[in-house]
Amino acid sequence: MGRGKIEIKLIENPTNRQVTYSKRRNGIFKKAHELSVLCDAKVSLIMFSKNNKMHEYITPGLSTKKIIDQYQKTLGDIDLWRSHYEKMLENLKKLKDINNKLRRQIRHRIGEGGLELDDLSFQQLRSLEEDMVSSIAKIRERKFHVIKTRTDTCRKKVRSLEQMNGNLLLELEKCVIHPQFLFHDEGDEESAVALANGASTLYAFCQHHSHMNIPHHHGGGGEAFKNDDLRLA
């Protein structure tokens, strides 16, 4: 049984429409390739889907521009690019006019172009003055905002540094030892005995020389310290 004839009308179902588009697109590209190879024809095929997705086939070794140039050359009196070129020229002229107008406004605002200022009417000069006053006010407002922001930032940094300094002073006060005592860690026999008995930490303090009472003695006899000398082991 042969396939039934399909009625040529828009396929309402989007999924079916996309499937049909893909199948027939591949089919027509295949036919274009066969025509190009079998008949040595120059073929260019451009196709846009419903979603504006472009698909293109062109004979190998050619480009779309070459095909279009040959098309114009064959018809003779048709220039496909002239209308586009004229639109570009018109757009360029508008952009130049806008640019010149902006340049004049800039020269007016910086006080240049005396002749141009002389050509302005009183109302134009008044309007220019008002624009400058408004601009100055905005600039001054922005300047004060920047100054305030930087000042607040500096104040926060100063407060943070002051707090850090206070914390360091508190830690320092906890670690300071009374000035009449000095840390003494010389390895003597008593320290060795204490360590041998299992002492994990050993501290030894002796009285500062400025507070010592060292009696004069002769020879090797006599005590070097008084009986109230402090020794902690």
Backbone as JSON, one array per atom type, in Angstrom:
{
  "sequence": "MGRGKIEIKLIENPTNRQVTYSKRRNGIFKKAHELSVLCDAKVSLIMFSKNNKMHEYITPGLSTKKIIDQYQKTLGDIDLWRSHYEKMLENLKKLKDINNKLRRQIRHRIGEGGLELDDLSFQQLRSLEEDMVSSIAKIRERKFHVIKTRTDTCRKKVRSLEQMNGNLLLELEKCVIHPQFLFHDEGDEESAVALANGASTLYAFCQHHSHMNIPHHHGGGGEAFKNDDLRLA",
  "N": [[0.84, -1.2, 0.0], [0.53, 2.2, -0.84], [1.68, 5.38, 0.44], [-0.59, 7.64, 1.94], [-1.9, 10.67, 0.52], [-0.71, 13.77, 1.66], [-2.31, 16.5, 3.04], [-1.61, 19.79, 2.13], [-1.09, 22.07, 4.35], [-0.84, 24.29, 7.17], [0.76, 22.79, 9.89], [-0.67, 22.24, 12.92], [0.1, 21.24, 15.43], [2.88, 21.87, 17.43], [5.07, 20.14, 17.96], [4.87, 18.09, 16.04], [5.11, 19.7, 13.82], [7.77, 20.61, 14.01], [9.16, 18.22, 13.77], [8.45, 17.44, 11.17], [9.57, 19.58, 9.78], [12.34, 19.2, 10.23], [12.77, 16.7, 8.97], [12.06, 17.19, 6.25], [13.77, 19.3, 5.7], [16.3, 18.07, 5.79], [15.9, 16.37, 3.68], [15.6, 18.11, 1.45], [18.08, 19.35, 1.46], [19.66, 17.18, 0.87], [18.82, 16.64, -1.76], [19.68, 19.02, -2.96], [22.45, 18.74, -2.7], [22.87, 16.47, -4.29], [22.08, 17.48, -6.77], [24.04, 19.41, -7.14], [26.39, 17.88, -7.33], [25.92, 15.9, -9.34], [25.16, 17.4, -11.57], [26.97, 19.43, -11.74], [26.22, 21.95, -10.77], [25.73, 25.25, -9.44], [24.7, 25.74, -6.35], [22.84, 27.33, -3.86], [21.35, 27.39, -0.79], [19.3, 28.73, 1.59], [17.76, 28.64, 4.7], [15.29, 29.37, 7.13], [14.03, 28.58, 10.27], [10.94, 28.37, 12.23], [11.72, 29.4, 14.65], [13.63, 31.2, 13.94], [16.08, 30.04, 13.42], [18.86, 29.48, 11.49], [19.59, 27.54, 8.6], [21.82, 26.3, 6.22], [22.86, 25.5, 2.93], [25.45, 25.19, 0.57], [27.13, 24.98, -2.52], [30.12, 23.15, -2.44], [33.22, 24.93, -2.26], [32.25, 27.37, -3.02], [30.82, 30.56, -1.99], [28.27, 32.32, -0.17], [28.24, 35.02, -0.81], [29.52, 35.08, -3.31], [27.64, 33.74, -4.85], [25.47, 35.53, -4.7], [26.62, 37.83, -5.83], [27.01, 36.89, -8.45], [24.38, 36.54, -9.1], [23.42, 39.2, -9.1], [25.02, 40.21, -11.17], [24.1, 38.73, -13.31], [21.42, 39.59, -13.54], [21.82, 42.27, -13.95], [20.66, 45.09, -13.66], [20.07, 45.23, -10.96], [20.82, 46.05, -7.67], [21.51, 44.73, -4.81], [22.66, 45.71, -2.5], [22.51, 48.45, -2.43], [20.31, 49.79, -1.21], [20.7, 49.09, 1.45], [23.19, 50.29, 1.87], [22.54, 52.99, 1.54], [20.89, 53.4, 3.75], [22.76, 53.04, 5.78], [24.41, 55.28, 5.32], [22.61, 57.34, 5.89], [22.15, 56.88, 8.61], [24.74, 57.3, 9.55], [25.03, 60.06, 9.05], [23.16, 61.12, 10.88], [24.35, 60.35, 13.3], [26.73, 61.85, 13.16], [25.7, 64.47, 13.32], [24.61, 64.44, 15.91], [26.98, 64.06, 17.35], [28.42, 66.43, 16.75], [26.72, 68.31, 17.94], [26.92, 67.59, 20.64], [29.64, 68.12, 21.04], [29.68, 70.91, 20.75], [28.15, 71.62, 22.99], [29.85, 70.76, 25.02], [32.07, 72.46, 24.65], [30.84, 74.9, 25.24], [30.3, 74.57, 27.97], [32.82, 74.45, 29.13], [33.74, 76.93, 28.64], [34.96, 77.57, 26.23], [35.38, 78.63, 22.78], [34.58, 81.42, 21.95], [33.25, 82.85, 19.9], [31.12, 81.18, 19.36], [29.74, 81.36, 21.75], [29.01, 84.05, 21.58], [27.13, 83.92, 19.63], [24.94, 82.86, 20.86], [21.66, 83.35, 22.17], [20.06, 85.47, 24.67], [18.31, 83.91, 26.22], [19.31, 81.37, 25.7], [21.86, 81.58, 26.79], [21.12, 81.99, 29.45], [19.88, 79.56, 30.0], [22.1, 77.89, 29.68], [23.66, 78.78, 31.82], [22.07, 78.0, 34.01], [22.18, 75.23, 33.71], [24.89, 74.79, 34.25], [25.05, 75.65, 36.92], [23.41, 73.75, 38.12], [24.9, 71.47, 37.55], [27.23, 71.98, 39.01], [26.2, 71.89, 41.61], [25.5, 69.18, 41.82], [28.01, 68.01, 41.56], [29.29, 69.05, 43.83], [27.71, 67.92, 45.85], [28.29, 65.22, 45.44], [31.01, 65.26, 46.04], [31.03, 65.92, 48.8], [29.77, 63.65, 49.77], [31.66, 61.66, 49.19], [33.77, 62.54, 50.82], [32.59, 62.31, 53.38], [32.15, 59.54, 53.46], [34.78, 58.51, 53.37], [35.78, 59.66, 55.71], [34.2, 58.45, 57.71], [35.05, 55.82, 57.35], [37.77, 56.01, 58.1], [37.43, 56.7, 60.79], [36.26, 54.38, 61.81], [38.4, 52.61, 61.45], [40.24, 53.76, 63.24], [38.91, 53.4, 65.71], [38.86, 50.63, 65.79], [41.62, 50.04, 65.9], [42.24, 51.26, 68.36], [40.76, 49.63, 70.1], [42.07, 47.18, 69.7], [44.58, 47.89, 70.68], [43.95, 48.35, 73.4], [43.19, 45.76, 74.18], [45.63, 44.42, 73.85], [47.15, 45.71, 75.8], [45.84, 44.84, 78.12], [46.39, 42.09, 77.98], [49.14, 42.23, 78.23], [49.45, 43.24, 80.83], [48.61, 41.04, 82.31], [50.65, 39.26, 81.88], [52.97, 40.38, 82.92], [55.65, 40.26, 85.28], [56.46, 40.91, 88.7], [58.7, 43.63, 89.08], [60.91, 43.25, 90.83], [61.63, 40.68, 90.64], [63.3, 38.34, 88.64], [63.29, 36.2, 85.83], [64.76, 33.06, 86.11], [66.62, 30.57, 84.81], [68.8, 28.93, 85.01], [70.65, 25.96, 84.76], [71.03, 24.15, 87.53], [72.08, 22.03, 90.27], [69.87, 21.58, 91.96], [67.72, 22.04, 90.24], [68.08, 19.97, 88.44], [67.63, 17.77, 90.11], [64.94, 18.19, 90.73], [63.7, 17.91, 88.23], [64.34, 15.27, 87.76], [62.7, 14.07, 89.61], [60.27, 14.16, 88.42], [59.1, 16.64, 87.8], [57.26, 18.62, 85.64], [57.32, 21.22, 84.74], [59.52, 23.79, 85.43], [60.35, 26.51, 87.38], [62.45, 29.11, 88.31], [63.26, 31.64, 90.5], [65.13, 34.46, 91.38], [66.34, 37.0, 93.58], [66.49, 40.33, 92.37], [69.55, 41.9, 91.48], [69.74, 44.54, 92.22], [68.29, 44.63, 94.52], [69.55, 42.96, 96.21], [71.43, 42.08, 99.12], [74.54, 41.96, 99.4], [77.07, 40.89, 101.33], [80.37, 42.02, 102.21], [83.09, 39.84, 101.86], [85.81, 37.84, 102.74], [88.11, 35.86, 101.11], [87.13, 32.46, 100.45], [85.05, 31.88, 102.19], [81.87, 32.46, 103.87], [78.43, 33.55, 103.26], [76.79, 34.17, 100.19], [74.24, 35.25, 99.91], [71.53, 36.61, 101.84], [69.59, 35.17, 104.56], [66.93, 35.5, 103.97], [66.7, 35.34, 101.26], [64.96, 34.66, 98.18], [64.03, 31.66, 96.68], [62.57, 29.73, 94.23], [61.63, 26.55, 93.28]],
  "CA": [[0.0, 0.0, 0.0], [1.27, 3.44, -0.89], [1.36, 6.36, 1.46], [-1.69, 8.54, 1.61], [-1.51, 12.03, 0.17], [-0.79, 14.69, 2.81], [-2.88, 17.82, 2.71], [-0.62, 20.86, 2.35], [-1.58, 23.17, 5.17], [-0.02, 24.47, 8.37], [0.63, 21.76, 10.94], [-1.02, 22.97, 14.14], [0.86, 20.73, 16.58], [4.26, 22.36, 17.33], [6.02, 19.03, 17.93], [4.79, 17.48, 14.71], [5.61, 20.68, 12.85], [9.22, 20.63, 14.08], [9.65, 16.95, 13.23], [8.3, 17.51, 9.71], [10.54, 20.55, 9.27], [13.67, 18.58, 10.25], [12.85, 15.67, 7.95], [12.01, 17.78, 4.91], [14.98, 20.08, 5.52], [17.36, 17.13, 5.43], [15.62, 15.86, 2.34], [15.88, 19.11, 0.41], [19.54, 19.52, 1.43], [20.19, 16.01, 0.14], [18.54, 16.85, -3.18], [20.54, 20.1, -3.42], [23.79, 18.19, -2.83], [22.88, 15.6, -5.47], [22.02, 18.34, -7.96], [25.32, 20.08, -7.28], [27.42, 16.92, -7.71], [25.59, 15.23, -10.58], [25.01, 18.32, -12.7], [27.97, 20.49, -11.62], [25.45, 23.18, -10.63], [26.04, 26.11, -8.3], [23.48, 25.75, -5.55], [22.87, 27.99, -2.54], [20.05, 27.22, -0.16], [19.25, 29.33, 2.93], [16.47, 28.29, 5.28], [15.07, 29.84, 8.5], [12.92, 27.89, 10.92], [9.99, 29.22, 12.95], [12.46, 30.03, 15.75], [14.67, 32.02, 13.32], [17.34, 29.32, 13.36], [19.24, 29.41, 10.08], [20.27, 26.37, 8.05], [22.32, 26.72, 4.9], [23.68, 24.59, 2.1], [26.03, 25.85, -0.58], [28.02, 24.09, -3.26], [31.5, 23.24, -1.94], [34.11, 25.8, -3.03], [31.61, 28.66, -3.25], [30.33, 31.28, -0.82], [26.99, 32.98, -0.42], [28.49, 36.3, -1.48], [29.8, 34.83, -4.72], [26.38, 33.4, -5.5], [24.66, 36.75, -4.82], [27.27, 38.68, -6.83], [26.7, 36.35, -9.77], [22.95, 36.81, -9.3], [23.3, 40.6, -9.51], [25.66, 40.37, -12.48], [23.24, 38.12, -14.32], [20.26, 40.44, -13.75], [22.34, 43.51, -14.5], [20.21, 46.37, -13.13], [19.65, 45.08, -9.56], [21.88, 46.16, -6.68], [20.9, 44.36, -3.53], [23.32, 46.37, -1.38], [22.39, 49.91, -2.48], [19.37, 50.27, -0.2], [21.37, 48.94, 2.76], [24.24, 51.3, 1.92], [21.91, 54.3, 1.74], [20.45, 53.46, 5.15], [23.95, 53.24, 6.6], [24.82, 56.68, 5.16], [21.66, 58.18, 6.63], [22.43, 56.69, 10.04], [26.02, 57.96, 9.83], [24.79, 61.5, 9.09], [22.5, 61.44, 12.14], [25.34, 60.23, 14.37], [27.63, 63.0, 13.08], [24.99, 65.64, 13.83], [24.56, 64.31, 17.37], [28.34, 64.25, 17.85], [28.75, 67.86, 16.67], [25.93, 69.01, 18.95], [27.53, 67.31, 21.95], [30.91, 68.84, 21.1], [29.37, 72.33, 21.02], [27.73, 71.75, 24.39], [31.04, 70.62, 25.87], [32.85, 73.7, 24.54], [30.11, 75.94, 25.98], [30.4, 74.34, 29.41], [34.18, 74.73, 29.6], [34.04, 78.33, 28.35], [35.71, 77.74, 24.99], [34.57, 79.0, 21.61], [33.95, 82.71, 22.22], [32.33, 83.21, 18.83], [29.92, 80.39, 19.51], [28.99, 81.95, 22.86], [28.42, 85.3, 21.12], [25.98, 83.63, 18.78], [23.81, 82.43, 21.67], [20.72, 84.37, 22.62], [20.02, 85.64, 26.12], [17.64, 82.77, 26.8], [20.23, 80.23, 25.62], [22.9, 81.8, 27.8], [20.5, 81.77, 30.76], [19.71, 78.12, 30.15], [23.43, 77.33, 29.88], [24.08, 79.11, 33.18], [21.32, 77.14, 34.93], [22.73, 73.88, 33.6], [26.18, 74.77, 34.93], [24.8, 75.73, 38.37], [22.9, 72.45, 38.53], [26.01, 70.51, 37.5], [28.11, 72.28, 40.14], [25.55, 71.4, 42.82], [25.62, 67.73, 41.83], [29.42, 67.69, 41.81], [29.58, 69.36, 45.24], [27.05, 66.89, 46.65], [29.07, 63.99, 45.32], [32.28, 65.46, 46.75], [30.78, 65.8, 50.24], [29.46, 62.25, 50.04], [32.92, 60.93, 49.19], [34.51, 62.95, 52.02], [31.94, 61.71, 54.54], [32.39, 58.1, 53.45], [36.17, 58.27, 53.74], [35.95, 60.03, 57.12], [33.61, 57.38, 58.52], [35.93, 54.65, 57.25], [38.95, 56.27, 58.93], [37.04, 56.64, 62.2], [36.1, 52.97, 62.16], [39.73, 52.03, 61.58], [40.86, 54.27, 64.48], [38.27, 52.72, 66.84], [39.32, 49.24, 65.79], [43.0, 50.02, 66.39], [42.22, 51.57, 69.79], [40.3, 48.44, 70.79], [43.16, 46.21, 69.65], [45.62, 48.35, 71.59], [43.5, 48.09, 74.76], [43.27, 44.32, 74.44], [47.03, 44.07, 74.01], [47.61, 46.2, 77.1], [45.32, 43.93, 79.14], [47.17, 40.86, 77.94], [50.48, 42.52, 78.74], [49.38, 43.36, 82.29], [48.48, 39.7, 82.88], [51.91, 38.51, 81.72], [54.11, 41.07, 83.54], [56.08, 39.78, 86.6], [56.91, 42.02, 89.55], [60.05, 44.01, 88.62], [62.02, 42.87, 91.69], [61.97, 39.3, 90.36], [63.73, 38.04, 87.28], [63.2, 34.78, 85.48], [66.08, 32.46, 86.24], [66.48, 29.18, 84.39], [70.09, 28.29, 84.92], [70.6, 24.55, 85.16], [71.85, 23.83, 88.68], [71.85, 20.68, 90.79], [68.51, 21.49, 92.48], [66.81, 21.91, 89.1], [68.22, 18.63, 87.89], [66.96, 16.85, 91.03], [63.49, 18.38, 90.59], [63.28, 17.31, 86.97], [64.44, 13.82, 87.92], [61.57, 13.63, 90.42], [59.03, 14.17, 87.64], [58.53, 17.97, 87.61], [57.09, 18.89, 84.19], [57.69, 22.61, 84.47], [60.37, 24.24, 86.52], [60.62, 27.95, 87.36], [63.36, 29.53, 89.38], [63.33, 33.09, 90.64], [66.1, 34.96, 92.35], [66.14, 38.41, 93.81], [67.25, 41.19, 91.47], [70.8, 42.35, 92.1], [69.6, 45.87, 92.82], [67.67, 44.46, 95.83], [70.33, 42.01, 96.99], [72.35, 42.58, 100.13], [75.7, 41.08, 99.29], [78.09, 41.36, 102.29], [81.76, 41.87, 101.81], [83.68, 38.69, 102.51], [87.21, 37.63, 102.4], [88.4, 34.45, 100.83], [86.01, 31.7, 99.89], [84.01, 31.64, 103.18], [80.78, 33.44, 103.95], [77.29, 33.34, 102.37], [76.61, 35.21, 99.18], [72.9, 35.82, 100.04], [70.97, 36.59, 103.18], [68.71, 34.04, 104.78], [65.58, 35.74, 103.42], [66.71, 35.28, 99.79], [63.86, 33.86, 97.67], [64.32, 30.73, 95.6], [61.42, 28.88, 93.96], [62.02, 25.49, 92.34]],
  "C": [[0.87, 1.24, 0.0], [0.86, 4.4, 0.21], [0.21, 7.24, 0.99], [-1.18, 9.94, 1.32], [-1.74, 12.96, 1.36], [-1.34, 16.02, 2.33], [-1.87, 18.91, 3.07], [-1.3, 22.02, 3.07], [-0.71, 23.22, 6.43], [-0.31, 23.37, 9.38], [0.44, 22.48, 12.28], [-0.18, 22.52, 15.34], [2.34, 21.14, 16.45], [5.29, 21.24, 17.23], [6.05, 18.37, 16.56], [5.34, 18.42, 13.63], [7.14, 20.69, 12.83], [9.82, 19.35, 13.5], [9.57, 16.96, 11.7], [9.31, 18.46, 9.1], [11.94, 19.91, 9.18], [13.81, 17.53, 9.14], [12.91, 16.27, 6.55], [13.23, 18.67, 4.64], [16.14, 19.17, 5.11], [17.15, 16.59, 4.02], [15.96, 16.86, 1.25], [17.38, 19.42, 0.33], [20.2, 18.37, 0.67], [19.98, 16.17, -1.36], [19.44, 17.95, -3.75], [21.97, 19.6, -3.61], [23.89, 17.29, -4.08], [22.87, 16.42, -6.76], [23.36, 19.01, -8.21], [26.39, 19.14, -7.79], [27.14, 16.33, -9.1], [25.62, 16.17, -11.79], [26.04, 19.44, -12.69], [27.29, 21.86, -11.55], [25.92, 23.95, -9.4], [24.74, 26.32, -7.52], [23.73, 26.45, -4.22], [21.47, 27.94, -1.97], [20.13, 27.74, 1.28], [17.84, 29.13, 3.47], [16.42, 28.79, 6.73], [13.85, 29.12, 9.08], [11.99, 28.9, 11.59], [10.68, 29.99, 14.07], [13.63, 30.88, 15.24], [16.05, 31.36, 13.37], [17.68, 29.06, 11.9], [19.93, 28.09, 9.76], [20.63, 26.7, 6.6], [23.07, 25.57, 4.23], [24.18, 25.39, 0.91], [27.02, 24.89, -1.23], [29.45, 24.24, -2.74], [32.39, 24.06, -2.86], [33.52, 27.15, -3.34], [31.26, 29.31, -1.91], [29.03, 31.95, -1.2], [27.18, 34.29, -1.15], [28.75, 36.1, -2.97], [28.52, 34.5, -5.48], [25.54, 34.66, -5.73], [25.29, 37.71, -5.83], [26.97, 38.2, -8.25], [25.23, 36.59, -10.12], [22.74, 38.25, -9.77], [23.88, 40.84, -10.9], [24.79, 39.81, -13.6], [22.03, 39.0, -14.62], [20.64, 41.82, -14.26], [21.92, 44.76, -13.76], [19.74, 46.28, -11.68], [20.88, 45.15, -8.66], [21.27, 45.91, -5.3], [21.47, 45.14, -2.35], [23.07, 47.87, -1.35], [21.46, 50.44, -1.39], [19.99, 50.18, 1.2], [22.46, 50.0, 2.93], [23.66, 52.68, 2.18], [21.41, 54.46, 3.17], [21.63, 53.68, 6.08], [24.45, 54.68, 6.51], [23.91, 57.61, 5.94], [21.9, 58.09, 8.13], [23.73, 57.36, 10.44], [25.85, 59.46, 9.92], [24.13, 61.91, 10.41], [23.49, 61.37, 13.3], [26.33, 61.38, 14.36], [26.97, 64.26, 13.61], [24.91, 65.61, 15.36], [25.93, 64.57, 17.98], [28.73, 65.73, 17.84], [27.98, 68.66, 17.71], [26.52, 68.81, 20.34], [28.86, 68.03, 22.11], [30.69, 70.32, 21.39], [28.96, 72.54, 22.47], [28.92, 71.64, 25.34], [31.88, 71.89, 25.83], [32.17, 74.84, 25.29], [30.33, 75.79, 27.48], [31.8, 74.6, 29.96], [34.62, 76.13, 29.2], [34.85, 78.55, 27.1], [34.77, 78.15, 23.87], [33.83, 80.3, 21.84], [32.93, 83.11, 21.17], [31.02, 82.44, 18.96], [29.07, 80.92, 20.67], [28.34, 83.27, 22.44], [27.19, 85.07, 20.27], [24.76, 83.19, 19.57], [22.95, 83.6, 22.08], [20.75, 84.46, 24.14], [19.39, 84.43, 26.79], [18.54, 81.54, 26.79], [21.35, 80.36, 26.64], [22.36, 81.55, 29.21], [20.32, 80.27, 31.02], [21.05, 77.43, 30.4], [23.92, 77.59, 31.3], [23.37, 78.22, 34.2], [21.84, 75.71, 34.9], [24.05, 73.77, 34.36], [26.0, 74.82, 36.44], [24.3, 74.38, 38.89], [24.01, 71.41, 38.55], [26.95, 70.71, 38.67], [27.51, 71.75, 41.45], [25.66, 69.88, 42.92], [27.05, 67.3, 42.14], [29.77, 67.93, 43.28], [28.94, 68.32, 46.16], [27.82, 65.58, 46.62], [30.39, 64.09, 46.09], [32.09, 65.3, 48.26], [30.46, 64.36, 50.63], [30.74, 61.42, 50.12], [33.73, 61.26, 50.45], [33.92, 62.3, 53.27], [32.21, 60.2, 54.62], [33.81, 57.77, 53.89], [36.43, 58.59, 55.21], [35.39, 58.95, 58.04], [34.49, 56.13, 58.5], [37.16, 54.82, 58.13], [38.61, 56.19, 60.42], [36.85, 55.19, 62.65], [37.45, 52.29, 62.33], [40.41, 52.46, 62.87], [40.26, 53.56, 65.69], [38.73, 51.26, 66.94], [40.74, 49.13, 66.33], [43.07, 50.32, 67.88], [41.77, 50.35, 70.6], [41.38, 47.36, 70.82], [44.26, 46.59, 70.62], [45.24, 48.09, 73.05], [43.58, 46.62, 75.12], [44.72, 43.87, 74.64], [47.58, 44.52, 75.35], [47.11, 45.29, 78.23], [46.09, 42.62, 79.16], [48.57, 41.05, 78.5], [50.49, 42.62, 80.26], [49.27, 41.99, 82.95], [49.81, 38.95, 82.88], [53.09, 39.14, 82.45], [54.38, 40.5, 84.92], [56.6, 40.96, 87.39], [58.35, 42.36, 89.22], [61.18, 43.58, 89.53], [62.43, 41.41, 91.5], [62.34, 39.15, 88.9], [63.61, 36.56, 87.04], [64.61, 34.19, 85.45], [65.95, 30.98, 85.89], [67.83, 28.51, 84.22], [69.99, 26.86, 85.43], [71.56, 24.28, 86.31], [71.48, 22.44, 89.19], [70.43, 20.52, 91.3], [67.51, 21.32, 91.36], [66.88, 20.52, 88.54], [67.51, 17.62, 88.76], [65.46, 16.95, 90.88], [62.98, 17.74, 89.31], [63.33, 15.79, 87.05], [63.28, 13.27, 88.71], [60.24, 13.76, 89.7], [58.41, 15.54, 87.47], [58.46, 18.27, 86.12], [57.52, 20.3, 83.83], [58.44, 23.14, 85.67], [60.63, 25.73, 86.35], [61.53, 28.27, 88.53], [63.44, 31.03, 89.38], [64.42, 33.41, 91.65], [65.92, 36.45, 92.47], [67.06, 39.22, 92.93], [68.47, 41.73, 92.21], [70.64, 43.7, 92.75], [68.98, 45.78, 94.2], [68.45, 43.49, 96.68], [71.21, 42.74, 98.0], [73.54, 41.62, 100.18], [76.79, 41.6, 100.22], [79.48, 41.15, 101.73], [82.33, 40.67, 102.56], [85.1, 38.53, 101.99], [87.42, 36.15, 102.18], [87.17, 33.77, 100.27], [84.9, 31.48, 100.88], [82.93, 32.68, 103.13], [79.7, 33.15, 102.95], [77.15, 34.51, 101.41], [75.26, 35.87, 99.3], [72.47, 35.76, 101.49], [70.0, 35.43, 103.29], [67.35, 34.22, 104.19], [65.57, 35.8, 101.9], [65.62, 34.33, 99.32], [64.34, 32.96, 96.58], [63.13, 29.79, 95.47], [61.84, 27.85, 92.93], [60.91, 24.47, 92.28]]
}
